[in-house]
């Protein structure tokens, strides 16, 4: 006979969060993308990845190239991801503000994140919020900020309470390194290029 118990942390009840990474490839004229899904406790649920080779990169304006790469990679990742998350989170330094307002329409909440001290441009379609947690984070919701009890907001709040709004992006990058054979010391190159 099993011991009676109740699991107070039903990590799957609220749904998952998808952490989107879009980074330049270490070699060549390409970009890498990952969609890393976790539950609200930060436990891995799914990892989807893709790459994009840019032909004749020299013909592109830098900002147009980043926006094009982001759009193409996100479309590719969304098409193959087998689960639907409660919210998609991306780093503001990697995803243009227009990605989920002008370029792609997603029928679930999307946000761009940055540390509270970062200076980030905001589109007219975004609503800014500061979320306190282990690390205060700026959240740029595409559209209006969801209500306190809506699924996406609950997922974000639980992740913030556990200090997991930014950390999973590092694990997504680790996943890309593993899949594409990127050396660990390439982090400096990837992070520098992503910030450019």
N, C-alpha and C positions, 0 to 999 in steps of 0.2 A: 504494500500500500504506500503510495507516494506521500510525502510530507506536504500538508496544505500550504500554499503560498500564493502570493499575488505579485506579478512583475510590475513594479511601480514605474519602470522606464520602458514604455513600449515605443522603441525607437522608430518602428516602421509606421506607427499610427498616423503621424503627421505628414509622412511622405519624405521625399528626398530632395536634396539640393544639388544642382548641377554646377560644377565649377569649370568655367570655360577658360582655356589658355590658347593664345594665338601668339606664336613666337617665330622669329626668323630662324631658318635652318642654319646649322653651324657651318655647313659647306654648301656652296652652290647658290642658285638664285631661287630659293623657295621659302616656304613657311610651313610650320607644323602646327597642328591644332589638336586639342584634347578636350573631351567632355568627361569630367570625373564626377560621378554621382556618389554622395555619401548620405547616410541617415543623419538625424539630428545629433547623434553622439559622435559623428565623424567617422563612423565605420564604413569602409568601402562597400558600395552597392554595384557599381558598373564603371567600366573605363572604356571609352570609345576614342579613337584617334584617327587622324588623317594627315595627309601632306599635300602640298600644292607647289608645283614647279612653275615659276614665272618665266615665260619665254620673252626674250628681248627686254630684260629689266631696264636697260639704259633708256628706253623710250618712255618710261613711266615717270610722272611726277611723284615724288616720294609719298606725299599724303594720299594721292589717288591709289597708289600701289598698296599701301597699308589697308585702305578701306576696301579695295577690291579683294585682297587676300582674306581679310576678315569675313567678308560676305560669303565668298566661295567656300571657305573652310566651315563656317557655321552651317551653311546649307548642307554640306556633306555630312557633318556630324549629326545634325538633327535627323537626316534621312535614315541613318543606320543605328541610332541609339535605340535599344530595345525597350527602354522604360521612359515613362513621362514623369519628370520631376515636378515638385511643387513650385520651384523657382529656379531661374538660371542666373548665376552670378558670374561676373567677369571683372577683371581689373581695368580700371579707368585708363591706365597708361597703355593698355593693349587694345582696347576696343573703342572705336570712335563713338561719340555721343549719338550719332545718327544710325548706328548699326541696327538697333531694334525699333527705331521709329520711322526712318525713311527707307532703309534698305531691305529689311526683313520684318515681317509681321508674325509674331509668335502669340498663340492664344493662351499664354500663361505669363505670370509676372517675370520681368527681367530687370536686373539691376547692375549698375557699375559700382565698384567699390574702390575706395582709396583711404589711406590713413588720414586721420583728422587734420593733420598739419599740411597735407599735400594741397597744392593749388591746382584745381581741376576745372576745366571748362564745362559748362552745363548747357544742354540744348533746351529749347523752349518746351519740349515734350517731357522733360524730366522734372521730378520733384525730389528735392534734397532733404535728407534726414541724417542726423547724427545718432549713431547707436553706441551707447556706452557698453562696455564689456571689459574683458581683460585688456583689450586695446581699443580705444575709441576709433570708430570707423565712419567715414562719410558714405552714405548710400544714396545713389541717384536712381530712383525708381523710374522706369519708363512709364509715363502717365502719372496718375495720382498714387499717393501712398495708400496701400491697402489698409482696411480697418484692423483694429487690434486683434480680433479673433479670426481673421482670414488666414487660410493655410500658409500662404507664402510668408506673411508677417510672423506667424508663430514659428515657422522653421528658422527664419532669420534671427528671431529673438533667442531661440534655444541655442543656435550656433554661437551667437554673440556671448551668451552667458558662459559658454564653455571655451571661449577664446578661439573659436573655429571659423571665423569669417574670412580670415586671410591664410591660415596655415594650409588648408587643402590645396591651394594653388601651388604650393611647393611640392606636394606629393604628385600633383598632375604633371609638373615639370619632371619629376623623378621618373614617372611612368613614360614620358616621351623620351627621356634619355635612355631608358632601358629598351624600349621598342626600336629606336632608331640608332642605337649604339653611340650616343653622344657621351664624350668623356665628362666626368664630374667637374673637372676644371674649366669646362666650357660654360659653366653657370655665369661667370662674369661677362662673357661675350653675349650670351642670350639675354641676361638682365639689362646690360647696357643698350643693346639693340632694341629691346622692347620699350625702353624708356625714351629712346630717340624719337 
